[in-house]
């Protein structure tokens, strides 16, 4: 997600970006997601959401929450899914 608008609800945001980012961080850390591996930072005129999550479903849930909370702000997302599969070969050490 690298968009000019994190959502399409329209209207003017009632609170500043720092307040909205803090509220988003609270939502990510509590509730169903309990996601602490995601950082949210205001950088210039945009918001950066970055980190690692355990599954693609979790990534989609985080992105949905970001869209809800940061509607109207420019958001850049760099959320990756951690690799949880077993290695397919032995590591060779020398």
C-alpha positions as CSV (number, residue, x, y, z in Angstrom):
1,X,0.0,0.0,0.0
2,X,1.7,3.1,-1.2
3,X,-1.1,5.6,-1.7
4,X,-1.9,9.2,-1.5
5,X,-5.1,8.4,0.5
6,X,-5.3,5.5,3.0
7,X,-9.0,5.4,2.6
8,X,-11.9,6.8,0.7
9,X,-14.3,8.0,3.4
10,X,-13.5,11.7,2.5
11,X,-13.9,14.6,4.8
12,X,-11.4,16.5,6.8
13,X,-9.6,14.7,9.6
14,X,-10.6,16.0,13.1
15,X,-7.3,15.3,14.7
16,X,-3.6,15.8,13.8
17,X,-1.6,13.0,12.4
18,X,0.4,12.4,15.6
19,X,-2.8,11.8,17.6
20,X,-4.2,9.5,14.9
21,X,-1.0,7.5,14.7
22,X,-1.0,7.1,18.5
23,X,-4.5,5.9,18.4
24,X,-3.6,3.4,15.6
25,X,-0.7,2.1,17.6
26,X,-3.0,1.5,20.6
27,X,-5.4,-0.4,18.3
28,X,-2.7,-2.5,16.9
29,X,-1.2,-3.4,20.3
30,X,-4.5,-4.2,22.0
31,X,-7.6,-6.0,20.9
32,X,-7.7,-8.9,18.5
33,X,-4.5,-8.0,16.6
34,X,-2.1,-7.7,19.5
35,X,0.5,-6.8,16.9
36,X,3.6,-5.3,18.5
37,X,5.9,-5.9,15.5
38,X,4.6,-3.0,13.5
39,X,6.0,0.6,13.8
40,X,4.0,3.6,12.8
41,X,5.8,6.9,12.3
42,X,5.0,10.3,11.0
43,X,7.7,11.3,8.5
44,X,7.2,14.7,6.9
45,X,3.8,14.8,5.4
46,X,3.3,11.1,5.3
47,X,2.9,8.2,7.7
48,X,5.2,5.1,7.5
49,X,3.8,1.8,8.6
50,X,6.6,-0.9,8.8
51,X,7.3,-4.2,10.4
52,X,7.0,-7.9,10.3
53,X,3.8,-10.0,10.9
54,X,3.4,-13.8,11.2
55,X,0.8,-14.3,8.4
56,X,-0.7,-12.8,5.3
57,X,-4.1,-12.7,7.1
58,X,-2.5,-10.7,9.9
59,X,-1.0,-8.3,7.3
60,X,-4.4,-7.7,5.7
61,X,-5.9,-7.1,9.2
62,X,-3.2,-4.5,10.0
63,X,-3.7,-2.8,6.6
64,X,-7.5,-2.7,7.1
65,X,-7.0,-1.1,10.5
66,X,-4.5,1.4,9.0
67,X,-7.1,2.4,6.3
68,X,-9.8,2.9,9.0
69,X,-7.6,5.0,11.3
70,X,-5.6,7.1,8.8
71,X,-8.2,7.9,6.2
72,X,-7.1,11.0,4.3
73,X,-3.4,10.8,5.1
74,X,-0.6,9.7,2.8
75,X,0.5,6.3,4.0
76,X,3.5,4.2,2.9
77,X,3.4,0.6,4.1
78,X,6.3,-1.7,4.3
79,X,4.8,-4.7,6.2
80,X,6.3,-8.1,5.4
81,X,5.2,-11.6,6.3
82,X,7.8,-13.6,8.2
83,X,8.8,-16.9,6.7
84,X,7.5,-19.7,9.0
85,X,8.1,-22.7,6.7
86,X,10.8,-25.2,7.6
87,X,14.0,-25.1,5.6
88,X,14.0,-27.4,2.6
89,X,17.7,-28.3,3.0
90,X,20.4,-28.5,5.7
91,X,22.6,-25.5,6.2
92,X,26.2,-26.3,5.3
93,X,28.8,-24.9,7.7
94,X,32.5,-24.7,6.9
